[in-house]
Amino acid sequence: MDYQELCSFEVLYAAYKTARVGKRGKPGTALYEANALACIERLSYILRNKTYIPSKFETFCVYEPKERLVQAPAFVDKVVQHALVDDILYDAITHSFIRDSFAFQVWKQRIL
């Protein structure tokens, strides 16, 4: 896959659907989802013109099991990350894994 294909609406829409799994109740996701088609079209335009700049991280504390500082990317950045990882990086690096590696390889299932 080349960069122009990565910027296509179809690839970004698939990445959006993957990014929203388990996060649909969060405000940032809900805001993006309310205008998903327009947001994805705008993101596609920004990526094609190479003017994309990642947003600042959302910073918050989690107190279980101990206090930790968490820095999470904005939802639009998660969409871009999924597009890159799922469509470019995954295919580029999985061929170099050893045969017995099953970690995060969607087409391999370990039967116990």
Jmol script that loads the backbone (N, CA, C; Angstrom):
load data "model"
ATOM      1  N   MET A   1       0.853  -1.174   0.000  1.00  0.00           N
ATOM      2  CA  MET A   1       0.000   0.000   0.000  1.00  0.00           C
ATOM      3  C   MET A   1       0.898   1.236   0.000  1.00  0.00           C
ATOM      4  N   ASP A   2       0.548   2.189  -0.832  1.00  0.00           N
ATOM      5  CA  ASP A   2       1.320   3.419  -0.874  1.00  0.00           C
ATOM      6  C   ASP A   2       0.606   4.519  -0.088  1.00  0.00           C
ATOM      7  N   TYR A   3       1.233   5.682  -0.034  1.00  0.00           N
ATOM      8  CA  TYR A   3       0.711   6.776   0.783  1.00  0.00           C
ATOM      9  C   TYR A   3      -0.649   7.271   0.291  1.00  0.00           C
ATOM     10  N   GLN A   4      -0.844   7.326  -1.029  1.00  0.00           N
ATOM     11  CA  GLN A   4      -2.116   7.799  -1.568  1.00  0.00           C
ATOM     12  C   GLN A   4      -3.261   6.856  -1.202  1.00  0.00           C
ATOM     13  N   GLU A   5      -2.986   5.556  -1.188  1.00  0.00           N
ATOM     14  CA  GLU A   5      -4.007   4.598  -0.768  1.00  0.00           C
ATOM     15  C   GLU A   5      -4.314   4.756   0.726  1.00  0.00           C
ATOM     16  N   LEU A   6      -3.289   5.024   1.518  1.00  0.00           N
ATOM     17  CA  LEU A   6      -3.476   5.237   2.950  1.00  0.00           C
ATOM     18  C   LEU A   6      -4.395   6.430   3.203  1.00  0.00           C
ATOM     19  N   CYS A   7      -4.320   7.430   2.361  1.00  0.00           N
ATOM     20  CA  CYS A   7      -5.123   8.648   2.525  1.00  0.00           C
ATOM     21  C   CYS A   7      -6.538   8.500   1.990  1.00  0.00           C
ATOM     22  N   SER A   8      -6.869   7.360   1.428  1.00  0.00           N
ATOM     23  CA  SER A   8      -8.197   7.197   0.836  1.00  0.00           C
ATOM     24  C   SER A   8      -9.269   7.106   1.920  1.00  0.00           C
ATOM     25  N   PHE A   9     -10.469   7.487   1.539  1.00  0.00           N
ATOM     26  CA  PHE A   9     -11.595   7.486   2.469  1.00  0.00           C
ATOM     27  C   PHE A   9     -11.864   6.075   2.994  1.00  0.00           C
ATOM     28  N   GLU A  10     -11.788   5.071   2.132  1.00  0.00           N
ATOM     29  CA  GLU A  10     -12.098   3.694   2.521  1.00  0.00           C
ATOM     30  C   GLU A  10     -11.146   3.187   3.601  1.00  0.00           C
ATOM     31  N   VAL A  11      -9.863   3.437   3.435  1.00  0.00           N
ATOM     32  CA  VAL A  11      -8.867   2.990   4.420  1.00  0.00           C
ATOM     33  C   VAL A  11      -9.055   3.728   5.741  1.00  0.00           C
ATOM     34  N   LEU A  12      -9.286   5.023   5.681  1.00  0.00           N
ATOM     35  CA  LEU A  12      -9.478   5.794   6.908  1.00  0.00           C
ATOM     36  C   LEU A  12     -10.787   5.435   7.601  1.00  0.00           C
ATOM     37  N   TYR A  13     -11.821   5.109   6.830  1.00  0.00           N
ATOM     38  CA  TYR A  13     -13.091   4.701   7.444  1.00  0.00           C
ATOM     39  C   TYR A  13     -12.930   3.365   8.167  1.00  0.00           C
ATOM     40  N   ALA A  14     -12.204   2.420   7.565  1.00  0.00           N
ATOM     41  CA  ALA A  14     -11.938   1.138   8.223  1.00  0.00           C
ATOM     42  C   ALA A  14     -11.118   1.350   9.500  1.00  0.00           C
ATOM     43  N   ALA A  15     -10.152   2.253   9.442  1.00  0.00           N
ATOM     44  CA  ALA A  15      -9.342   2.561  10.631  1.00  0.00           C
ATOM     45  C   ALA A  15     -10.193   3.210  11.716  1.00  0.00           C
ATOM     46  N   TYR A  16     -11.127   4.066  11.306  1.00  0.00           N
ATOM     47  CA  TYR A  16     -12.047   4.704  12.250  1.00  0.00           C
ATOM     48  C   TYR A  16     -12.891   3.651  12.968  1.00  0.00           C
ATOM     49  N   LYS A  17     -13.414   2.675  12.215  1.00  0.00           N
ATOM     50  CA  LYS A  17     -14.243   1.636  12.830  1.00  0.00           C
ATOM     51  C   LYS A  17     -13.427   0.792  13.810  1.00  0.00           C
ATOM     52  N   THR A  18     -12.177   0.555  13.508  1.00  0.00           N
ATOM     53  CA  THR A  18     -11.314  -0.199  14.416  1.00  0.00           C
ATOM     54  C   THR A  18     -10.969   0.634  15.652  1.00  0.00           C
ATOM     55  N   ALA A  19     -10.705   1.910  15.465  1.00  0.00           N
ATOM     56  CA  ALA A  19     -10.311   2.787  16.572  1.00  0.00           C
ATOM     57  C   ALA A  19     -11.441   3.003  17.573  1.00  0.00           C
ATOM     58  N   ARG A  20     -12.674   2.950  17.128  1.00  0.00           N
ATOM     59  CA  ARG A  20     -13.791   3.223  18.032  1.00  0.00           C
ATOM     60  C   ARG A  20     -14.204   2.042  18.895  1.00  0.00           C
ATOM     61  N   VAL A  21     -13.675   0.855  18.620  1.00  0.00           N
ATOM     62  CA  VAL A  21     -14.037  -0.336  19.393  1.00  0.00           C
ATOM     63  C   VAL A  21     -13.654  -0.138  20.861  1.00  0.00           C
ATOM     64  N   GLY A  22     -14.637  -0.258  21.738  1.00  0.00           N
ATOM     65  CA  GLY A  22     -14.421  -0.118  23.163  1.00  0.00           C
ATOM     66  C   GLY A  22     -14.325   1.314  23.661  1.00  0.00           C
ATOM     67  N   LYS A  23     -14.480   2.289  22.758  1.00  0.00           N
ATOM     68  CA  LYS A  23     -14.325   3.698  23.151  1.00  0.00           C
ATOM     69  C   LYS A  23     -15.536   4.537  22.781  1.00  0.00           C
ATOM     70  N   ARG A  24     -16.635   3.915  22.404  1.00  0.00           N
ATOM     71  CA  ARG A  24     -17.783   4.660  21.890  1.00  0.00           C
ATOM     72  C   ARG A  24     -18.467   5.524  22.943  1.00  0.00           C
ATOM     73  N   GLY A  25     -18.256   5.243  24.219  1.00  0.00           N
ATOM     74  CA  GLY A  25     -18.872   6.040  25.266  1.00  0.00           C
ATOM     75  C   GLY A  25     -18.059   7.250  25.679  1.00  0.00           C
ATOM     76  N   LYS A  26     -16.872   7.400  25.129  1.00  0.00           N
ATOM     77  CA  LYS A  26     -16.006   8.519  25.511  1.00  0.00           C
ATOM     78  C   LYS A  26     -16.383   9.772  24.728  1.00  0.00           C
ATOM     79  N   PRO A  27     -16.254  10.941  25.366  1.00  0.00           N
ATOM     80  CA  PRO A  27     -16.687  12.184  24.711  1.00  0.00           C
ATOM     81  C   PRO A  27     -15.980  12.477  23.386  1.00  0.00           C
ATOM     82  N   GLY A  28     -14.672  12.266  23.318  1.00  0.00           N
ATOM     83  CA  GLY A  28     -13.932  12.545  22.088  1.00  0.00           C
ATOM     84  C   GLY A  28     -14.382  11.657  20.942  1.00  0.00           C
ATOM     85  N   THR A  29     -14.647  10.402  21.249  1.00  0.00           N
ATOM     86  CA  THR A  29     -15.117   9.463  20.238  1.00  0.00           C
ATOM     87  C   THR A  29     -16.525   9.832  19.788  1.00  0.00           C
ATOM     88  N   ALA A  30     -17.387  10.178  20.737  1.00  0.00           N
ATOM     89  CA  ALA A  30     -18.765  10.548  20.407  1.00  0.00           C
ATOM     90  C   ALA A  30     -18.810  11.798  19.537  1.00  0.00           C
ATOM     91  N   LEU A  31     -17.970  12.750  19.827  1.00  0.00           N
ATOM     92  CA  LEU A  31     -17.914  13.980  19.033  1.00  0.00           C
ATOM     93  C   LEU A  31     -17.469  13.678  17.602  1.00  0.00           C
ATOM     94  N   TYR A  32     -16.460  12.833  17.466  1.00  0.00           N
ATOM     95  CA  TYR A  32     -15.976  12.447  16.143  1.00  0.00           C
ATOM     96  C   TYR A  32     -17.035  11.637  15.403  1.00  0.00           C
ATOM     97  N   GLU A  33     -17.697  10.742  16.144  1.00  0.00           N
ATOM     98  CA  GLU A  33     -18.679   9.855  15.534  1.00  0.00           C
ATOM     99  C   GLU A  33     -19.925  10.609  15.051  1.00  0.00           C
ATOM    100  N   ALA A  34     -20.268  11.702  15.715  1.00  0.00           N
ATOM    101  CA  ALA A  34     -21.435  12.487  15.314  1.00  0.00           C
ATOM    102  C   ALA A  34     -21.271  13.053  13.907  1.00  0.00           C
ATOM    103  N   ASN A  35     -20.048  13.323  13.510  1.00  0.00           N
ATOM    104  CA  ASN A  35     -19.748  13.854  12.172  1.00  0.00           C
ATOM    105  C   ASN A  35     -18.696  13.003  11.485  1.00  0.00           C
ATOM    106  N   ALA A  36     -18.811  11.694  11.618  1.00  0.00           N
ATOM    107  CA  ALA A  36     -17.755  10.783  11.173  1.00  0.00           C
ATOM    108  C   ALA A  36     -17.409  10.941   9.699  1.00  0.00           C
ATOM    109  N   LEU A  37     -18.391  10.987   8.840  1.00  0.00           N
ATOM    110  CA  LEU A  37     -18.098  11.050   7.406  1.00  0.00           C
ATOM    111  C   LEU A  37     -17.374  12.338   7.037  1.00  0.00           C
ATOM    112  N   ALA A  38     -17.829  13.453   7.597  1.00  0.00           N
ATOM    113  CA  ALA A  38     -17.166  14.734   7.321  1.00  0.00           C
ATOM    114  C   ALA A  38     -15.762  14.759   7.927  1.00  0.00           C
ATOM    115  N   CYS A  39     -15.612  14.209   9.134  1.00  0.00           N
ATOM    116  CA  CYS A  39     -14.294  14.186   9.789  1.00  0.00           C
ATOM    117  C   CYS A  39     -13.301  13.334   9.012  1.00  0.00           C
ATOM    118  N   ILE A  40     -13.768  12.204   8.499  1.00  0.00           N
ATOM    119  CA  ILE A  40     -12.872  11.318   7.745  1.00  0.00           C
ATOM    120  C   ILE A  40     -12.503  11.953   6.410  1.00  0.00           C
ATOM    121  N   GLU A  41     -13.458  12.602   5.766  1.00  0.00           N
ATOM    122  CA  GLU A  41     -13.159  13.288   4.507  1.00  0.00           C
ATOM    123  C   GLU A  41     -12.138  14.406   4.732  1.00  0.00           C
ATOM    124  N   ARG A  42     -12.296  15.146   5.821  1.00  0.00           N
ATOM    125  CA  ARG A  42     -11.353  16.223   6.156  1.00  0.00           C
ATOM    126  C   ARG A  42      -9.966  15.654   6.473  1.00  0.00           C
ATOM    127  N   LEU A  43      -9.932  14.550   7.218  1.00  0.00           N
ATOM    128  CA  LEU A  43      -8.662  13.902   7.542  1.00  0.00           C
ATOM    129  C   LEU A  43      -7.976  13.411   6.270  1.00  0.00           C
ATOM    130  N   SER A  44      -8.746  12.849   5.357  1.00  0.00           N
ATOM    131  CA  SER A  44      -8.191  12.393   4.088  1.00  0.00           C
ATOM    132  C   SER A  44      -7.569  13.563   3.321  1.00  0.00           C
ATOM    133  N   TYR A  45      -8.259  14.689   3.295  1.00  0.00           N
ATOM    134  CA  TYR A  45      -7.756  15.882   2.621  1.00  0.00           C
ATOM    135  C   TYR A  45      -6.457  16.374   3.268  1.00  0.00           C
ATOM    136  N   ILE A  46      -6.437  16.417   4.602  1.00  0.00           N
ATOM    137  CA  ILE A  46      -5.246  16.880   5.332  1.00  0.00           C
ATOM    138  C   ILE A  46      -4.059  15.960   5.078  1.00  0.00           C
ATOM    139  N   LEU A  47      -4.294  14.648   5.085  1.00  0.00           N
ATOM    140  CA  LEU A  47      -3.200  13.699   4.839  1.00  0.00           C
ATOM    141  C   LEU A  47      -2.700  13.793   3.399  1.00  0.00           C
ATOM    142  N   ARG A  48      -3.618  13.916   2.441  1.00  0.00           N
ATOM    143  CA  ARG A  48      -3.206  14.024   1.036  1.00  0.00           C
ATOM    144  C   ARG A  48      -2.365  15.274   0.788  1.00  0.00           C
ATOM    145  N   ASN A  49      -2.681  16.364   1.490  1.00  0.00           N
ATOM    146  CA  ASN A  49      -1.928  17.608   1.331  1.00  0.00           C
ATOM    147  C   ASN A  49      -0.710  17.696   2.240  1.00  0.00           C
ATOM    148  N   LYS A  50      -0.487  16.654   3.015  1.00  0.00           N
ATOM    149  CA  LYS A  50       0.674  16.545   3.911  1.00  0.00           C
ATOM    150  C   LYS A  50       0.744  17.704   4.900  1.00  0.00           C
ATOM    151  N   THR A  51      -0.418  18.083   5.446  1.00  0.00           N
ATOM    152  CA  THR A  51      -0.472  19.139   6.457  1.00  0.00           C
ATOM    153  C   THR A  51      -0.932  18.597   7.811  1.00  0.00           C
ATOM    154  N   TYR A  52      -0.943  17.280   7.962  1.00  0.00           N
ATOM    155  CA  TYR A  52      -1.384  16.658   9.210  1.00  0.00           C
ATOM    156  C   TYR A  52      -0.387  16.934  10.329  1.00  0.00           C
ATOM    157  N   ILE A  53      -0.895  17.389  11.454  1.00  0.00           N
ATOM    158  CA  ILE A  53      -0.089  17.597  12.659  1.00  0.00           C
ATOM    159  C   ILE A  53      -0.823  16.899  13.804  1.00  0.00           C
ATOM    160  N   PRO A  54      -0.181  15.964  14.496  1.00  0.00           N
ATOM    161  CA  PRO A  54      -0.853  15.286  15.602  1.00  0.00           C
ATOM    162  C   PRO A  54      -1.277  16.267  16.694  1.00  0.00           C
ATOM    163  N   SER A  55      -2.395  15.969  17.325  1.00  0.00           N
ATOM    164  CA  SER A  55      -2.901  16.797  18.417  1.00  0.00           C
ATOM    165  C   SER A  55      -2.093  16.557  19.683  1.00  0.00           C
ATOM    166  N   LYS A  56      -2.315  17.409  20.668  1.00  0.00           N
ATOM    167  CA  LYS A  56      -1.664  17.208  21.964  1.00  0.00           C
ATOM    168  C   LYS A  56      -2.317  16.035  22.671  1.00  0.00           C
ATOM    169  N   PHE A  57      -1.546  15.372  23.521  1.00  0.00           N
ATOM    170  CA  PHE A  57      -2.065  14.246  24.271  1.00  0.00           C
ATOM    171  C   PHE A  57      -3.016  14.701  25.366  1.00  0.00           C
ATOM    172  N   GLU A  58      -4.045  13.895  25.620  1.00  0.00           N
ATOM    173  CA  GLU A  58      -4.913  14.118  26.764  1.00  0.00           C
ATOM    174  C   GLU A  58      -4.219  13.479  27.962  1.00  0.00           C
ATOM    175  N   THR A  59      -4.010  14.242  29.024  1.00  0.00           N
ATOM    176  CA  THR A  59      -3.289  13.750  30.191  1.00  0.00           C
ATOM    177  C   THR A  59      -4.250  13.611  31.364  1.00  0.00           C
ATOM    178  N   PHE A  60      -4.206  12.447  32.000  1.00  0.00           N
ATOM    179  CA  PHE A  60      -5.049  12.206  33.174  1.00  0.00           C
ATOM    180  C   PHE A  60      -4.391  11.159  34.055  1.00  0.00           C
ATOM    181  N   CYS A  61      -4.870  11.043  35.281  1.00  0.00           N
ATOM    182  CA  CYS A  61      -4.327  10.079  36.239  1.00  0.00           C
ATOM    183  C   CYS A  61      -5.288   8.912  36.406  1.00  0.00           C
ATOM    184  N   VAL A  62      -4.705   7.736  36.554  1.00  0.00           N
ATOM    185  CA  VAL A  62      -5.446   6.524  36.869  1.00  0.00           C
ATOM    186  C   VAL A  62      -4.941   6.074  38.234  1.00  0.00           C
ATOM    187  N   TYR A  63      -5.850   5.674  39.101  1.00  0.00           N
ATOM    188  CA  TYR A  63      -5.469   5.367  40.481  1.00  0.00           C
ATOM    189  C   TYR A  63      -5.546   3.883  40.833  1.00  0.00           C
ATOM    190  N   GLU A  64      -5.777   3.012  39.882  1.00  0.00           N
ATOM    191  CA  GLU A  64      -5.830   1.590  40.189  1.00  0.00           C
ATOM    192  C   GLU A  64      -4.829   0.855  39.324  1.00  0.00           C
ATOM    193  N   PRO A  65      -4.032  -0.004  39.807  1.00  0.00           N
ATOM    194  CA  PRO A  65      -3.828  -0.374  41.207  1.00  0.00           C
ATOM    195  C   PRO A  65      -3.002   0.654  41.977  1.00  0.00           C
ATOM    196  N   LYS A  66      -2.337   1.540  41.245  1.00  0.00           N
ATOM    197  CA  LYS A  66      -1.597   2.628  41.897  1.00  0.00           C
ATOM    198  C   LYS A  66      -1.729   3.859  41.010  1.00  0.00           C
ATOM    199  N   GLU A  67      -1.325   4.989  41.502  1.00  0.00           N
ATOM    200  CA  GLU A  67      -1.440   6.206  40.715  1.00  0.00           C
ATOM    201  C   GLU A  67      -0.470   6.189  39.537  1.00  0.00           C
ATOM    202  N   ARG A  68      -1.017   6.436  38.351  1.00  0.00           N
ATOM    203  CA  ARG A  68      -0.207   6.496  37.132  1.00  0.00           C
ATOM    204  C   ARG A  68      -0.668   7.668  36.282  1.00  0.00           C
ATOM    205  N   LEU A  69       0.259   8.303  35.639  1.00  0.00           N
ATOM    206  CA  LEU A  69      -0.052   9.379  34.702  1.00  0.00           C
ATOM    207  C   LEU A  69      -0.206   8.763  33.312  1.00  0.00           C
ATOM    208  N   VAL A  70      -1.346   9.007  32.672  1.00  0.00           N
ATOM    209  CA  VAL A  70      -1.625   8.447  31.362  1.00  0.00           C
ATOM    210  C   VAL A  70      -1.705   9.591  30.361  1.00  0.00           C
ATOM    211  N   GLN A  71      -1.074   9.399  29.219  1.00  0.00           N
ATOM    212  CA  GLN A  71      -1.150  10.369  28.132  1.00  0.00           C
ATOM    213  C   GLN A  71      -1.734   9.647  26.924  1.00  0.00           C
ATOM    214  N   ALA A  72      -2.944  10.032  26.553  1.00  0.00           N
ATOM    215  CA  ALA A  72      -3.655   9.371  25.467  1.00  0.00           C
ATOM    216  C   ALA A  72      -3.780  10.315  24.280  1.00  0.00           C
ATOM    217  N   PRO A  73      -3.603   9.788  23.062  1.00  0.00           N
ATOM    218  CA  PRO A  73      -3.752  10.641  21.885  1.00  0.00           C
ATOM    219  C   PRO A  73      -5.223  10.973  21.636  1.00  0.00           C
ATOM    220  N   ALA A  74      -5.473  12.030  20.904  1.00  0.00           N
ATOM    221  CA  ALA A  74      -6.833  12.397  20.512  1.00  0.00           C
ATOM    222  C   ALA A  74      -7.378  11.310  19.583  1.00  0.00           C
ATOM    223  N   PHE A  75      -8.698  11.234  19.479  1.00  0.00           N
ATOM    224  CA  PHE A  75      -9.306  10.161  18.689  1.00  0.00           C
ATOM    225  C   PHE A  75      -8.873  10.208  17.223  1.00  0.00           C
ATOM    226  N   VAL A  76      -8.760  11.373  16.649  1.00  0.00           N
ATOM    227  CA  VAL A  76      -8.353  11.477  15.251  1.00  0.00           C
ATOM    228  C   VAL A  76      -6.942  10.908  15.060  1.00  0.00           C
ATOM    229  N   ASP A  77      -6.085  11.080  16.042  1.00  0.00           N
ATOM    230  CA  ASP A  77      -4.736  10.512  15.970  1.00  0.00           C
ATOM    231  C   ASP A  77      -4.770   8.989  16.070  1.00  0.00           C
ATOM    232  N   LYS A  78      -5.723   8.468  16.817  1.00  0.00           N
ATOM    233  CA  LYS A  78      -5.887   7.009  16.900  1.00  0.00           C
ATOM    234  C   LYS A  78      -6.323   6.441  15.550  1.00  0.00           C
ATOM    235  N   VAL A  79      -7.145   7.183  14.838  1.00  0.00           N
ATOM    236  CA  VAL A  79      -7.567   6.748  13.502  1.00  0.00           C
ATOM    237  C   VAL A  79      -6.353   6.671  12.577  1.00  0.00           C
ATOM    238  N   VAL A  80      -5.523   7.681  12.605  1.00  0.00           N
ATOM    239  CA  VAL A  80      -4.313   7.696  11.768  1.00  0.00           C
ATOM    240  C   VAL A  80      -3.376   6.558  12.170  1.00  0.00           C
ATOM    241  N   GLN A  81      -3.214   6.331  13.469  1.00  0.00           N
ATOM    242  CA  GLN A  81      -2.358   5.244  13.945  1.00  0.00           C
ATOM    243  C   GLN A  81      -2.867   3.887  13.455  1.00  0.00           C
ATOM    244  N   HIS A  82      -4.167   3.667  13.539  1.00  0.00           N
ATOM    245  CA  HIS A  82      -4.718   2.391  13.068  1.00  0.00           C
ATOM    246  C   HIS A  82      -4.527   2.226  11.568  1.00  0.00           C
ATOM    247  N   ALA A  83      -4.700   3.295  10.824  1.00  0.00           N
ATOM    248  CA  ALA A  83      -4.490   3.209   9.382  1.00  0.00           C
ATOM    249  C   ALA A  83      -3.048   2.826   9.071  1.00  0.00           C
ATOM    250  N   LEU A  84      -2.107   3.436   9.755  1.00  0.00           N
ATOM    251  CA  LEU A  84      -0.693   3.132   9.527  1.00  0.00           C
ATOM    252  C   LEU A  84      -0.322   1.727   9.965  1.00  0.00           C
ATOM    253  N   VAL A  85      -0.704   1.376  11.176  1.00  0.00           N
ATOM    254  CA  VAL A  85      -0.289   0.085  11.730  1.00  0.00           C
ATOM    255  C   VAL A  85      -0.999  -1.068  11.039  1.00  0.00           C
ATOM    256  N   ASP A  86      -2.313  -0.983  10.879  1.00  0.00           N
ATOM    257  CA  ASP A  86      -3.070  -2.093  10.314  1.00  0.00           C
ATOM    258  C   ASP A  86      -2.797  -2.315   8.835  1.00  0.00           C
ATOM    259  N   ASP A  87      -2.530  -1.260   8.098  1.00  0.00           N
ATOM    260  CA  ASP A  87      -2.411  -1.390   6.653  1.00  0.00           C
ATOM    261  C   ASP A  87      -0.988  -1.331   6.112  1.00  0.00           C
ATOM    262  N   ILE A  88      -0.053  -0.779   6.857  1.00  0.00           N
ATOM    263  CA  ILE A  88       1.314  -0.670   6.339  1.00  0.00           C
ATOM    264  C   ILE A  88       2.305  -1.425   7.223  1.00  0.00           C
ATOM    265  N   LEU A  89       2.400  -1.045   8.489  1.00  0.00           N
ATOM    266  CA  LEU A  89       3.413  -1.638   9.361  1.00  0.00           C
ATOM    267  C   LEU A  89       3.200  -3.127   9.608  1.00  0.00           C
ATOM    268  N   TYR A  90       1.946  -3.542   9.814  1.00  0.00           N
ATOM    269  CA  TYR A  90       1.669  -4.951  10.093  1.00  0.00           C
ATOM    270  C   TYR A  90       2.202  -5.841   8.977  1.00  0.00           C
ATOM    271  N   ASP A  91       1.866  -5.511   7.741  1.00  0.00           N
ATOM    272  CA  ASP A  91       2.327  -6.307   6.603  1.00  0.00           C
ATOM    273  C   ASP A  91       3.840  -6.236   6.430  1.00  0.00           C
ATOM    274  N   ALA A  92       4.427  -5.108   6.775  1.00  0.00           N
ATOM    275  CA  ALA A  92       5.864  -4.924   6.584  1.00  0.00           C
ATOM    276  C   ALA A  92       6.700  -5.725   7.575  1.00  0.00           C
ATOM    277  N   ILE A  93       6.190  -5.924   8.790  1.00  0.00           N
ATOM    278  CA  ILE A  93       7.034  -6.585   9.797  1.00  0.00           C
ATOM    279  C   ILE A  93       6.667  -8.036  10.082  1.00  0.00           C
ATOM    280  N   THR A  94       5.455  -8.476   9.796  1.00  0.00           N
ATOM    281  CA  THR A  94       5.087  -9.842  10.173  1.00  0.00           C
ATOM    282  C   THR A  94       5.846 -10.905   9.400  1.00  0.00           C
ATOM    283  N   HIS A  95       6.282 -10.623   8.201  1.00  0.00           N
ATOM    284  CA  HIS A  95       7.035 -11.627   7.444  1.00  0.00           C
ATOM    285  C   HIS A  95       8.398 -11.927   8.080  1.00  0.00           C
ATOM    286  N   SER A  96       8.877 -11.031   8.941  1.00  0.00           N
ATOM    287  CA  SER A  96      10.175 -11.248   9.582  1.00  0.00           C
ATOM    288  C   SER A  96      10.054 -11.993  10.910  1.00  0.00           C
ATOM    289  N   PHE A  97       8.839 -12.257  11.378  1.00  0.00           N
ATOM    290  CA  PHE A  97       8.654 -12.986  12.634  1.00  0.00           C
ATOM    291  C   PHE A  97       9.023 -14.459  12.443  1.00  0.00           C
ATOM    292  N   ILE A  98       9.432 -15.098  13.521  1.00  0.00           N
ATOM    293  CA  ILE A  98       9.703 -16.526  13.435  1.00  0.00           C
ATOM    294  C   ILE A  98       8.384 -17.269  13.246  1.00  0.00           C
ATOM    295  N   ARG A  99       8.466 -18.473  12.749  1.00  0.00           N
ATOM    296  CA  ARG A  99       7.282 -19.254  12.407  1.00  0.00           C
ATOM    297  C   ARG A  99       6.380 -19.503  13.610  1.00  0.00           C
ATOM    298  N   ASP A 100       6.966 -19.664  14.795  1.00  0.00           N
ATOM    299  CA  ASP A 100       6.188 -20.004  15.983  1.00  0.00           C
ATOM    300  C   ASP A 100       5.638 -18.796  16.728  1.00  0.00           C
ATOM    301  N   SER A 101       5.827 -17.603  16.210  1.00  0.00           N
ATOM    302  CA  SER A 101       5.318 -16.399  16.858  1.00  0.00           C
ATOM    303  C   SER A 101       3.836 -16.215  16.523  1.00  0.00           C
ATOM    304  N   PHE A 102       3.027 -16.034  17.569  1.00  0.00           N
ATOM    305  CA  PHE A 102       1.593 -15.865  17.371  1.00  0.00           C
ATOM    306  C   PHE A 102       1.105 -14.491  17.823  1.00  0.00           C
ATOM    307  N   ALA A 103       1.974 -13.691  18.409  1.00  0.00           N
ATOM    308  CA  ALA A 103       1.575 -12.422  19.005  1.00  0.00           C
ATOM    309  C   ALA A 103       1.015 -11.466  17.958  1.00  0.00           C
ATOM    310  N   PHE A 104      -0.220 -11.051  18.134  1.00  0.00           N
ATOM    311  CA  PHE A 104      -0.889 -10.055  17.314  1.00  0.00           C
ATOM    312  C   PHE A 104      -0.947 -10.389  15.829  1.00  0.00           C
ATOM    313  N   GLN A 105      -0.862 -11.649  15.498  1.00  0.00           N
ATOM    314  CA  GLN A 105      -0.986 -12.035  14.103  1.00  0.00           C
ATOM    315  C   GLN A 105      -2.406 -12.540  13.896  1.00  0.00           C
ATOM    316  N   VAL A 106      -3.210 -11.755  13.240  1.00  0.00           N
ATOM    317  CA  VAL A 106      -4.638 -12.028  13.141  1.00  0.00           C
ATOM    318  C   VAL A 106      -4.949 -13.305  12.374  1.00  0.00           C
ATOM    319  N   TRP A 107      -4.090 -13.741  11.510  1.00  0.00           N
ATOM    320  CA  TRP A 107      -4.361 -14.934  10.723  1.00  0.00           C
ATOM    321  C   TRP A 107      -3.831 -16.206  11.374  1.00  0.00           C
ATOM    322  N   LYS A 108      -3.194 -16.091  12.534  1.00  0.00           N
ATOM    323  CA  LYS A 108      -2.713 -17.254  13.268  1.00  0.00           C
ATOM    324  C   LYS A 108      -3.528 -17.424  14.542  1.00  0.00           C
ATOM    325  N   GLN A 109      -3.931 -18.630  14.802  1.00  0.00           N
ATOM    326  CA  GLN A 109      -4.619 -18.934  16.052  1.00  0.00           C
ATOM    327  C   GLN A 109      -3.917 -20.123  16.686  1.00  0.00           C
ATOM    328  N   ARG A 110      -3.624 -19.981  17.944  1.00  0.00           N
ATOM    329  CA  ARG A 110      -2.966 -21.067  18.658  1.00  0.00           C
ATOM    330  C   ARG A 110      -4.022 -21.980  19.236  1.00  0.00           C
ATOM    331  N   ILE A 111      -3.954 -23.231  18.918  1.00  0.00           N
ATOM    332  CA  ILE A 111      -4.904 -24.220  19.441  1.00  0.00           C
ATOM    333  C   ILE A 111      -4.236 -24.912  20.617  1.00  0.00           C
ATOM    334  N   LEU A 112      -4.859 -24.775  21.766  1.00  0.00           N
ATOM    335  CA  LEU A 112      -4.299 -25.382  22.980  1.00  0.00           C
ATOM    336  C   LEU A 112      -4.956 -26.692  23.295  1.00  0.00           C
TER     337      LEU A 112
END
end "model"
wireframe off; spacefill off
backbone 0.3
color backbone group
